[in-house]
Amino acid sequence: MNETLLTKLLAEVKTPSYIFDADEFEKRAELVKKHFGEKTNVCFSIKANPFLLSDLPKIFDKIEVCSPGELTICEKTGADASKIIFSGVNKTEADVERAMDDGVGTFTAESYLHVDLINNAAVKRNITVSVLVRVTGGSQFGMDEKDVIDLLNRRSEYKGIEFVGLHYFTGTQKRKPAKIEKELDYITDFADKLKNETGFVVHRLEYGTGLAVDYFNEKAEELETERLEAVSAKVREVAENFELTIEMGRFFAAPCGYYLTKVMDVKTNCDINYAILDGGLNQLKYDGQIQGMQIPKIIHLKNKKSSETKTEKWTLCGSLCTTADILARDAEFDSLEIGDVLVFCRTGAYSAMEGMAVFLSRELPTVSLYSENGGLRIVRSLLNTDIFNTP
């Protein structure tokens, strides 16, 4: 989005506010598909930004859902349940049964408990469901190799489950293509090991690349495209031998987000210029940002024309009662004034979901979706954070 369009949209929303550009989101998905090839399925992990689900491009083959709340969002937006991969480390009996009744296409199993819950629910319904077994990357997620081997040696005991493959994800913000290539080699080698030791043939692989997003680099899009290109050959190679699904959230969503926040006050303390904004770190999240030391791309929308031109450095602070609420230090602006709006770019992933949303009982921002054909659509109005559940 450019300054002209943002100024036009600002007239329709209050600050603080998120605007997510559905067209940019779709272009990003198409870029990934182009590099990874038609044989590679693409899956959007909606924890990065569930608001995008209502405008999910058709290019996505799968949707990763990790909680009952995310399942509710899928229900409310009419998402195709057959595309859902119901994941998550904490699944209850109620969660599994609800997902099954929704017609979820695939379940992941992160433990023996998950396998039992899924199997029991399926047997009760006299159906068979598809399950991916998650292999641990050395954390609390997934199952150890020896347990996966033991489970698949006993796969005939589970009458309600068709084990179809493996799920593997170790973390996000991977900048070195060699790391991703090594992980793909590992999980495909383990698939061969399973065939040799258990006779189980892995048909499907769901793999989260964790491709890095650059928040503070002017050449972000160029760098991210280079990473795609660097891993594409390995991804295409694996897709020739397995039904491969690449699962990502941040990489798909980050570039399409804009966070709008208004300058409420300006002052100079100890020779430092401070701008107080109506947003804050409870609503703005950049991975790798610490105390505002790095400056993301920020678009300055002026409230009124100024007769003077004065470029100064500013420390941008939010509305919270903590010295940690600093969004950027030494950010340069031309004649920054009360009433101006600052637009923080690349906030399409996690910003709306990871912040300390209810700290100081501040309102949750307005959330809007924009597309060239559909215009601006508010999907959540400004929301008060009343923590008391009283009549």
Wavefront OBJ file of the C-alpha trace (Angstrom):
o trace
v 0.000 0.000 0.000
v 1.186 3.512 -0.750
v 0.700 6.725 1.200
v -2.217 7.890 -0.958
v -4.226 4.700 -0.452
v -3.463 4.566 3.271
v -4.615 8.173 3.692
v -7.875 7.305 1.922
v -8.453 4.219 4.083
v -7.628 6.128 7.264
v -10.826 8.107 6.798
v -12.791 4.868 7.306
v -11.066 3.518 10.417
v -9.996 4.787 13.814
v -6.556 4.373 15.319
v -5.070 2.161 16.517
v -5.966 -0.153 13.668
v -4.688 -3.036 11.584
v -5.300 -3.194 7.851
v -4.439 -6.421 6.063
v -4.107 -6.308 2.293
v -5.676 -9.478 0.893
v -4.200 -8.822 -2.564
v -0.661 -8.684 -1.164
v -1.349 -11.880 0.799
v -2.432 -13.674 -2.367
v 0.583 -12.439 -4.323
v 2.856 -13.793 -1.602
v 1.187 -17.204 -1.762
v 1.531 -17.225 -5.540
v 5.236 -16.381 -5.219
v 5.781 -19.377 -2.934
v 3.803 -21.701 -5.208
v 5.777 -20.489 -8.218
v 9.092 -21.393 -6.621
v 8.015 -24.653 -4.960
v 6.107 -26.009 -7.952
v 2.656 -27.412 -8.644
v 3.411 -30.752 -6.993
v 4.003 -29.032 -3.638
v 0.937 -28.272 -1.536
v 0.941 -25.023 0.438
v -0.618 -24.736 3.891
v -1.390 -21.539 5.803
v -0.816 -21.790 9.538
v -3.582 -19.484 10.735
v -1.981 -18.745 14.103
v 0.051 -16.138 12.215
v -3.119 -14.215 11.338
v -6.559 -15.859 11.595
v -8.237 -12.704 10.230
v -6.934 -13.603 6.773
v -8.906 -16.830 6.775
v -12.087 -15.161 5.525
v -10.228 -14.076 2.373
v -8.037 -17.165 2.015
v -6.811 -17.464 -1.597
v -7.788 -20.627 -3.456
v -4.130 -21.379 -4.047
v -3.866 -22.737 -0.486
v -4.326 -26.512 -0.350
v -4.370 -26.849 3.446
v -5.096 -24.868 6.621
v -3.237 -25.624 9.848
v -5.359 -25.197 12.988
v -3.814 -25.535 16.456
v -6.527 -24.767 19.019
v -10.270 -24.896 19.748
v -10.405 -21.136 19.224
v -8.898 -21.418 15.764
v -11.364 -24.189 14.968
v -14.173 -21.815 15.956
v -12.793 -19.228 13.526
v -12.840 -21.852 10.781
v -16.464 -22.646 11.599
v -17.496 -18.986 11.600
v -15.753 -18.175 8.327
v -17.038 -21.293 6.572
v -13.583 -22.687 5.892
v -13.425 -25.983 4.007
v -12.962 -28.473 6.858
v -11.514 -31.088 4.519
v -8.486 -28.790 4.071
v -7.858 -28.508 7.816
v -4.857 -30.156 9.451
v -5.848 -30.205 13.124
v -2.556 -29.814 14.935
v -1.461 -28.566 18.362
v 0.347 -29.997 21.360
v -2.690 -29.968 23.677
v -5.684 -31.874 22.323
v -8.536 -32.917 24.588
v -11.202 -35.522 23.975
v -13.723 -32.724 23.381
v -11.389 -30.984 20.901
v -10.849 -34.156 18.898
v -14.519 -35.094 18.788
v -15.567 -31.598 17.768
v -12.986 -31.467 14.970
v -14.060 -34.894 13.790
v -17.695 -33.861 13.701
v -16.705 -30.783 11.702
v -15.217 -33.085 9.081
v -11.585 -32.089 9.564
v -9.479 -33.724 6.859
v -6.322 -34.603 8.800
v -5.222 -34.871 12.415
v -1.693 -34.734 13.758
v -0.629 -36.873 16.704
v 2.018 -35.505 19.062
v 1.851 -38.294 21.642
v 0.414 -41.691 22.436
v -2.449 -39.874 24.188
v -3.351 -38.076 20.957
v -3.363 -41.358 19.063
v -5.718 -42.906 21.615
v -8.064 -39.890 21.642
v -8.265 -39.781 17.846
v -8.693 -43.523 17.501
v -11.402 -43.767 20.175
v -13.404 -40.908 18.663
v -13.183 -42.424 15.183
v -14.153 -45.926 16.341
v -17.130 -44.457 18.211
v -18.267 -42.871 14.937
v -17.476 -45.958 12.874
v -15.120 -44.002 10.612
v -11.416 -43.940 9.752
v -9.471 -40.686 9.865
v -6.127 -39.648 8.387
v -3.316 -39.017 10.863
v 0.153 -37.521 10.506
v 2.571 -38.454 13.293
v 4.647 -35.496 14.406
v 8.351 -36.185 14.800
v 10.105 -34.120 17.454
v 12.822 -31.677 16.558
v 14.264 -31.895 20.055
v 11.594 -29.964 21.935
v 8.291 -30.671 23.723
v 6.577 -31.019 20.358
v 6.076 -34.320 18.592
v 7.323 -37.816 19.398
v 10.787 -39.298 19.693
v 11.990 -41.509 16.832
v 11.857 -44.681 18.922
v 8.261 -43.949 19.937
v 7.241 -43.281 16.332
v 8.785 -46.596 15.308
v 7.017 -48.390 18.174
v 3.697 -46.756 17.314
v 3.852 -47.625 13.627
v 4.887 -51.198 14.399
v 1.569 -51.419 16.254
v -0.487 -49.425 13.733
v -2.877 -52.309 13.062
v -4.191 -51.966 16.638
v -5.786 -48.608 15.798
v -8.925 -49.427 13.828
v -10.082 -45.823 13.538
v -6.841 -44.419 12.159
v -5.134 -44.471 8.798
v -1.584 -43.343 9.418
v -0.656 -41.454 6.255
v 2.649 -39.766 7.002
v 4.787 -37.471 9.110
v 4.674 -33.899 10.374
v 7.932 -32.037 11.050
v 8.565 -28.465 12.198
v 11.412 -27.247 14.378
v 11.074 -23.465 14.526
v 10.826 -20.181 12.690
v 12.999 -17.395 11.251
v 15.505 -19.681 9.525
v 17.830 -17.536 7.424
v 20.164 -20.219 6.108
v 18.783 -22.397 3.299
v 21.227 -25.140 4.299
v 19.300 -25.602 7.571
v 16.054 -26.260 5.698
v 17.740 -28.596 3.237
v 19.275 -30.545 6.131
v 15.878 -30.910 7.817
v 14.247 -32.134 4.618
v 17.043 -34.686 4.219
v 16.526 -35.790 7.810
v 12.769 -36.340 7.575
v 12.985 -38.144 4.223
v 15.780 -40.376 5.569
v 13.605 -41.135 8.586
v 10.762 -42.047 6.233
v 13.086 -44.584 4.590
v 14.059 -45.905 8.033
v 10.398 -46.396 8.924
v 9.839 -48.398 5.748
v 12.811 -50.631 6.508
v 12.035 -51.162 10.207
v 8.241 -51.208 10.263
v 7.095 -51.704 6.687
v 5.188 -48.423 6.934
v 5.245 -46.349 3.758
v 5.150 -42.602 4.298
v 2.864 -41.124 1.662
v 2.495 -37.624 3.046
v 4.941 -35.169 4.590
v 3.904 -31.901 6.197
v 6.963 -29.721 6.724
v 7.220 -26.224 8.187
v 10.172 -24.466 6.577
v 10.274 -21.597 9.079
v 11.592 -19.355 6.290
v 12.765 -16.045 7.734
v 11.077 -12.688 7.232
v 13.170 -9.511 7.262
v 11.458 -6.748 9.235
v 14.216 -4.133 9.354
v 15.891 -4.361 5.953
v 15.036 -2.139 2.993
v 15.728 -5.075 0.670
v 13.420 -7.446 2.549
v 11.446 -8.714 -0.454
v 14.626 -9.314 -2.429
v 16.241 -11.247 0.430
v 13.140 -13.357 1.035
v 12.803 -14.217 -2.653
v 16.451 -15.299 -2.666
v 15.720 -17.673 0.224
v 12.782 -19.142 -1.669
v 14.952 -19.684 -4.712
v 17.720 -21.244 -2.628
v 15.502 -23.965 -1.110
v 13.212 -24.521 -4.092
v 15.290 -27.276 -5.720
v 15.294 -29.386 -2.535
v 11.567 -28.814 -1.975
v 10.764 -29.857 -5.547
v 12.981 -32.924 -5.180
v 11.103 -34.089 -2.084
v 7.741 -33.377 -3.758
v 8.666 -35.870 -6.487
v 8.801 -38.687 -3.925
v 6.147 -37.723 -1.372
v 2.890 -35.817 -1.220
v 4.609 -32.798 0.283
v 2.824 -29.970 2.074
v 4.837 -26.891 3.004
v 3.318 -25.200 6.053
v 4.090 -21.560 6.818
v 2.417 -18.655 8.574
v 4.797 -15.724 9.038
v 6.322 -15.940 5.573
v 2.927 -15.822 3.886
v 1.313 -13.133 6.022
v 3.926 -10.671 7.272
v 4.191 -8.415 4.182
v 0.436 -7.746 3.925
v -0.047 -5.998 7.285
v -0.221 -2.313 8.232
v -0.584 -1.013 11.790
v -1.910 2.533 12.083
v -1.354 4.520 15.266
v -1.837 8.227 15.984
v 0.582 10.680 17.589
v -1.160 11.833 20.778
v 1.598 13.913 22.354
v 5.129 15.163 21.620
v 7.822 16.390 23.993
v 11.562 16.596 24.536
v 13.065 15.045 27.666
v 16.806 15.209 28.289
v 17.401 16.241 24.651
v 15.457 13.247 23.326
v 12.309 13.804 21.247
v 9.443 11.562 22.348
v 6.201 10.901 20.486
v 3.417 9.238 22.476
v 1.210 7.048 20.291
v -2.272 5.651 20.910
v -0.944 2.151 20.221
v 1.965 0.349 21.823
v 3.957 -2.839 22.184
v 0.783 -4.559 23.379
v -0.402 -4.335 19.769
v 2.778 -4.278 17.681
v 5.080 -7.280 17.430
v 8.184 -7.593 15.284
v 10.236 -10.730 15.790
v 13.717 -9.691 16.871
v 12.730 -6.203 18.029
v 14.191 -5.280 21.437
v 13.432 -1.932 23.085
v 12.856 -0.286 19.721
v 16.526 -0.549 18.737
v 15.721 -1.482 15.129
v 13.568 0.639 12.848
v 11.004 -1.032 10.568
v 9.484 0.705 7.561
v 7.137 3.423 8.857
v 4.932 5.605 6.655
v 4.187 9.099 7.991
v 0.659 10.385 7.268
v 0.466 14.072 8.188
v -2.683 15.430 9.791
v -2.138 18.840 8.226
v 0.340 20.596 5.992
v 3.153 22.301 7.844
v 4.749 25.549 6.726
v 8.044 24.377 8.157
v 10.167 21.427 7.160
v 12.201 20.038 10.010
v 13.610 16.521 9.977
v 14.307 15.191 13.466
v 14.940 11.911 15.223
v 12.138 10.609 17.429
v 11.688 7.874 20.007
v 8.243 6.400 19.448
v 6.436 5.251 22.602
v 3.074 3.606 23.162
v 0.383 4.214 25.762
v 1.450 1.690 28.398
v 2.788 2.548 31.855
v 6.143 0.872 31.343
v 9.495 2.134 30.071
v 9.597 -0.968 27.860
v 6.862 0.474 25.626
v 9.202 1.749 22.926
v 8.382 0.962 19.299
v 11.382 2.618 17.649
v 14.311 4.820 18.630
v 15.894 7.527 16.479
v 13.314 7.214 13.731
v 13.525 10.231 11.435
v 10.426 12.193 10.419
v 9.736 15.496 8.751
v 7.829 17.793 11.153
v 6.163 15.116 13.274
v 3.165 16.604 15.080
v 0.220 15.707 17.295
v -2.549 14.214 15.160
v -0.220 12.650 12.588
v -0.592 8.931 11.924
v 2.308 6.511 11.678
v 1.857 3.313 9.678
v 4.111 0.405 10.669
v 4.544 -1.926 7.692
v 5.017 -5.722 7.514
v 2.734 -6.367 10.480
v 0.600 -9.070 8.846
v 1.925 -11.953 10.965
v 1.578 -12.331 14.736
v 1.358 -8.600 15.527
v -2.388 -8.819 16.088
v -2.052 -12.083 18.004
v 1.179 -12.040 20.051
v 1.087 -8.700 21.847
v 0.178 -8.215 25.522
v -3.296 -7.395 24.304
v -5.074 -6.519 27.554
v -2.247 -4.840 29.476
v -3.555 -1.563 30.979
v -7.025 -2.579 29.756
v -6.493 -0.746 26.469
v -8.936 -1.388 23.640
v -8.123 -3.983 21.003
v -7.563 -2.273 17.646
v -9.960 -2.250 14.735
v -9.107 -4.937 12.170
v -9.876 -4.463 8.470
v -9.287 -6.391 5.271
v -8.629 -4.566 2.019
v -8.615 -5.666 -1.604
v -8.746 -3.684 -4.810
v -11.983 -5.349 -5.882
v -13.702 -5.513 -2.500
v -12.458 -2.286 -0.947
v -12.134 -1.960 2.838
v -14.092 -4.299 5.092
v -13.999 -3.994 8.874
v -13.928 -7.499 10.371
v -13.537 -6.443 14.005
v -14.469 -3.078 15.453
v -12.562 -1.419 18.290
v -13.030 -3.779 21.232
v -12.992 -2.894 24.933
v -11.024 -5.298 27.127
v -13.381 -5.631 30.084
v -11.776 -8.382 32.161
v -14.703 -8.742 34.545
v -17.259 -11.369 33.610
v -20.190 -9.910 35.516
v -23.905 -9.690 34.698
l 1 2 3 4 5 6 7 8 9 10 11 12 13 14 15 16 17 18 19 20 21 22 23 24 25 26 27 28 29 30 31 32 33 34 35 36 37 38 39 40 41 42 43 44 45 46 47 48 49 50 51 52 53 54 55 56 57 58 59 60 61 62 63 64 65 66 67 68 69 70 71 72 73 74 75 76 77 78 79 80 81 82 83 84 85 86 87 88 89 90 91 92 93 94 95 96 97 98 99 100 101 102 103 104 105 106 107 108 109 110 111 112 113 114 115 116 117 118 119 120 121 122 123 124 125 126 127 128 129 130 131 132 133 134 135 136 137 138 139 140 141 142 143 144 145 146 147 148 149 150 151 152 153 154 155 156 157 158 159 160 161 162 163 164 165 166 167 168 169 170 171 172 173 174 175 176 177 178 179 180 181 182 183 184 185 186 187 188 189 190 191 192 193 194 195 196 197 198 199 200 201 202 203 204 205 206 207 208 209 210 211 212 213 214 215 216 217 218 219 220 221 222 223 224 225 226 227 228 229 230 231 232 233 234 235 236 237 238 239 240 241 242 243 244 245 246 247 248 249 250 251 252 253 254 255 256 257 258 259 260 261 262 263 264 265 266 267 268 269 270 271 272 273 274 275 276 277 278 279 280 281 282 283 284 285 286 287 288 289 290 291 292 293 294 295 296 297 298 299 300 301 302 303 304 305 306 307 308 309 310 311 312 313 314 315 316 317 318 319 320 321 322 323 324 325 326 327 328 329 330 331 332 333 334 335 336 337 338 339 340 341 342 343 344 345 346 347 348 349 350 351 352 353 354 355 356 357 358 359 360 361 362 363 364 365 366 367 368 369 370 371 372 373 374 375 376 377 378 379 380 381 382 383 384 385 386 387 388 389 390 391
